[in-house]
Amino acid sequence: MILAAIATLIWLYLYFLHGHFWHSGPELLPARPVTAPAVDIVIPARDEVETIGAAIASLLAQDYPAPFRVILVDDGSTDGTAVRAAEAAGSDPRFLLVSGATKPAGWSGKLWALDQGVARSGAELLLFTDADITHDPRHLATLVARMGTPERGARLDMVSEMVRLNCESRAERALIPAFVYFFQMLYPFARVNDPLSATAAAAGGTVLIRRAALERIGGIAAMRGALIDDVTLARLVKRGGAIFLGHSGLARSIRPYPHLADTRAMIARTAFTQLRYSAALLALTLIGLALVWLVPPLAVIFGGGWSFVLGLVAYLLAVLSYRPTLRRYGVSGFWSLALPGIALVYMEATLASALRHWRGTGAQWKRRDYGAGP
């Protein structure tokens, strides 16, 4: 009964006091900016031939009332990414293709590519986005409108969005909404957006940042080796300015994760990095996840009396908290009943990430091995 009571207390806190993370909001709605500064859109790309054409075409089709450019930094692709991007852009003068230089030691590939793109930019605002994301024509204007202006008293240094992830296959329906849900739990968006809270986070698929704010933190070089670069950037920017994190209804990732192993690999790639490569944090995390996700259903199945009641309360709070995220992705609410099993997959992937680190292989992505260290 003690474990069931602890689990219930945790869920009462999570549901009522943890920034209402489960609301699955806010979402940026289409808007037009009061003032429209010039924007440079920087896309780091490495072997993205299947998605880059659609991404480039959607960005060049933006309905934005000021000059903007699309700067693609080809980071050593071997699959024709640069050719496909150039075909999609045609003769549009707003498109600039940069052939990335060899990555220096100590840099992550994505950040090195971003740094080269920033070096070719002179605009007041910079939009960092991924090569697998397509954008509604209203997206750029909406992001700039959310940045605000000094005249309207709502000036932000950075706006980021959790773009809509691909969620079509059975494996995606099982794990992708949970990925977003767990991210919201880890970084409650309301706390991220509260200038008085220390919580900071961003979603790397869409990051609009003021050049002045980027220069204030020391540029991309200030986080050159970060593997979880979006959260690192948010932490640096929030130390001296206001940021916003929300959900996007105007941008979506077209990268598929058709099999369970694909999503698991995405999780395992940087899970131990998130825990700062700490065995103690890993142990505490696994214990905490077991209390939150496994104890309630086990108490319902095998407990009696107060253990059953407490387990049922905790389990119902978990189920209810997951429903808004499932609705956002158009997935049946019955998947909320499977949260304990889904959590087991995430726990195993986190442990696998740690084992990979201890074996010396570290994080791997796009034919690059980032080693076992931070």
Beta strands, then each sheet from edge to edge (+ up, - down):
strand 1: 27-28
strand 2: 39-45
strand 3: 68-74
strand 4: 95-99
strand 5: 125-129
strand 6: 133-135
strand 7: 158-164
strand 8: 206-210
strand 9: 243-253
strand 10: 364-365
strand 11: 368-369
sheet 1: 1+ 9+ 6-
sheet 2: 1+ 9+ 7+ 8- 5+ 2+ 3+ 4+
sheet 3: 10+ 11-
end
